[in-house]
Amino acid sequence: RFVHAIDGLEGSAAGGEQDWFYWVNGVEGSVGAAEFELSPGDRVQWDWRRWGAAMRVPAIVGAYPEPFVHGLEGKRRPVRVECETAESEVCRAARTALDEIGASPSAASLGAPGTETITRLAVARWPQARIVSGASGLEDGPETTGVFARFDRNGRSIELLDERGEVARTVRPGDGVGIVLAIRPREEELVWLATGLDEKGVAAAVRALDEDELRDAFAVAVDGRTVEKLPLVNP
């Protein structure tokens, strides 16, 4: 009861590393597609990909404005924006972006408790954002989080990866590059992160909270001029 082929493009036979995967409102399906009961407003996305670098990609940003609008499995979840500084311009911009799609977010400090059944958007520089639940896993790369980037623990760099998990480009402080990503630390938790190694990068990430910019992306890297989907395509 799993989808094996779409328009003639098939997944791998036993032992292969290419298959079809699906997400509903940006969260990877945990059961066969035939078993998933959709709800009004759900956004469904399919992707055929190699899974050698990451068997699972538990959450993606490409369904925006979902899951902030309709939630998950027919249940709308409270939305919370967490920031380094609640009254900073970039934090206000993030709350405004979610207000404009009807998410009505609450506000909290970075890493606030009470994370179950809440969809969170954390807005912070790296490595300050490490305190967010599950964020430290970004240091291990896609095999841990499904995000095709690898963050240095001390904030010296972010490696942007290709589909094989190999380094395609390295971002450093001062480059002004922001990252928008989603992770699922536990089954009941869902965290979006707008981050970067400097304030300019975080601001660029928040500006990318837009349906057209994020459409069909796992995660994105943005420098204020261009938005690139992760994994990157290695030239």
N, C-alpha and C positions, 0 to 999 in steps of 0.2 A: 504493500500500500504506500509505496514511495514513488515519486516521479523519477523515471529513469532517462527520459528524453523529451526535449521540446524542440519542435520544428526540425526534427531529424538529428539534433545535436545530442549525443548520448553520453551518459556517465561511463565510468570505467567498469570493466568486468572485475571479478575478484582479483585483488592484488594491485589494482591500479590506484592512481591518486588524483582522479578528476571526476567530479560529481556535481549534481544540481543541489543547491541549498536554497532555502526560502526563509524570509523574515516577515513577520507581521508587526506593523507599527515600529519597525526597527529592532525587533527582538527575534533572534533565531528560533525557528520552530524546533521544539523538543520531541515531537512525535511525527509520524508520517503525515503527509499532507492530507490524506483521506480521513485522518482522525481529527483534524483541527476544525473546530466550529467557529466560523467567522462571525463578527458582530458588525452592525451598521457603522460605517465610517472607517473600517479597517483598511489599511494600505498594505498590500501584499507585494513583495518583491522577490524575484528569482535571480540566482546567479550561478553560472557554471564556472567552477574554478578548480585549480589545483590546490590540494590541501596538505601538501608535504610540509610547508612551513607553519601551518596552523590548521589543525583538524577542525577547530571550532572558531567561529567569529560570533560570540554570543550577542553582541549589540552593535548596531551601525547607526550613522547619523543621516543616512540617505532617505529616510521616510519623513523628515521634518516637513510640517510642524508636528507630526506624530513622533513620539507617543505623548507629547504634552497636551494634546487636544482631547483625544478619545481614550487614552490610557492603554491598558493591556487586558485582553480577554474579556472585553465588554465592560470593564470597570475603570472609570476615570479615577486617576490617582492624584492626590495633592502634589503640587509642584513647588519646589523650593530652590531659591538662588542663594548660594553660599559664596562669600567673597572674602578676600584678605581685609578689605576696608569697605564696610557697608555703604558709606556715603561717597565713595569714589565715583568719578565720572564713568569709568568702564563698568562698574557694578550697576549704576543707574541705567546705562545703555542696555545691559543684559536683561534687567527687569522690564524695561520698556519693550524690548523685542518680544518677550513672552507675553506681556500684556496685550500687545497688538494682535497676537494670534488667539487670544481669549483664554490663556492658561492661568491668569490670575495668580502669579507666584507669591509665596511668602518670602521673607528674607531671614537669613541666619548667618552666623559667623562660620568661617571655614572649618570643616570637620565637626560640625555640631552633631550631637547624638540624635537618636530617633530616626533611623534611616529606613526602616522597614515600610514597605508599601508607599514610599514617597519617591517620586521621580525628581532627581536633583540635577541642577546645573551648577557646577563649581567653576568660579572665575578666579584664576590666580596664576601667578608666575610659578615656574618650576625652578627649584625644588620645593618651594613652600607648599605646593599642591600635593606633596607626598602624603600629607596627613589625611587626605580624603580616603575613605574606605576603598581598598582595592587598587589605589593609584600606584603604590610601590611596585606592583606587578609589571608596570610599564617599563621598568628597568630590565626585565627579562625578555621583552619582545613579544612577537605574535603567538609563540607557543603557549604563553601564559594568559594573555588578555585578548588575543585576536586582533590587536592593533598593530599595523605594519610600521611601527616606529619603535626605537629603543632609546630610552631616556637615561642620561647619566645621573647617578645618584646625587652628585654635587652640583648639578646645573651647568656643567661645562659644555655639554653638547646634547643634541637630539639627532640620532641617526634615522633618516627616512629610508625605508626598505622597499625592495621590489617584491614581486610575488613569491620569490624563492627565499625570502628572508635575508637577502644580501643587501649590503649598504649601497644605496643609489646616490645619496647626497647627505652631507652632514651640516646641521644648523648649529650656529654658535651665538653666544650673547652678542647683541649689537646688530644682528642680521634683521631683526624686526619681523621674524616669522612666527606666526601663530598656528596652533594645532587645535582642531575641533574633533573630539573623539567620544566614543561611548564605551563603557565597560559594565559588566554585570558581576560584581564581586561575589554575590550569593544569589540564589534563585529569586528571592523576594526583593533584591536591591537592583536599582538601575541608576547609573551615574553618567551624566555628560560632563565633559571637561573642556573648557575654553582656556587654553594655556599657552605659554611661550617662555622663552628664557629672558625676556625683557618686557617692559611695559608696552612698548610699541607692538610687540608680537601678540600680547594678550588683547590689546585693542583691536588688532586685525582679526583675531579669532572671533571676537564678539560681533564685529561687523559682518562676519560670514554666516551669522545665524539668519539664514534666508533660504526659502524653499528652492529657488533657482540655483543658488550657490552650492547647496548640499545634496541636490537631487542624485539619488542612486549611488552615493559614495559610502564606502566603509567608514573612512575618516578623511579629513582634508588637512593640507598645509596651505597657509595663506600668508602672503607678504604685503597685502594692501593693494597690490595690482593684479595678481593672479591667484586663482584657487586651483590647487593640484590635488587630485584624488590619490589616496594611499590604498594599496601599494603603488609606488611610482613605477613607471615604465622605464627600465634601464636602456639607455641608448646603445 
